């Protein structure tokens, strides 16, 4: 996956989904089973977002990388 695809997934798919699920929890749910299901979905989406962030860090150009030349 390239950098822009990862950012798209994070900002346009995962973030709104997490916000929507969080709003459902805040407004109330009918029973404990539904509550647990929504909480699992939020955690799963947050874990995916964290994994994508880690992947993004490996693909992001880092200007502060030490090349080992003349560092003081």
Protein Blocks (a to p, Z undefined) as FASTA:
>chain_A
ZZklmmmmmmmmmmmmmmmmmmmmmnopfblklmmmmmmmmmmmmmmmmmmmmmmmmmpc
cfkbcehiapZZ
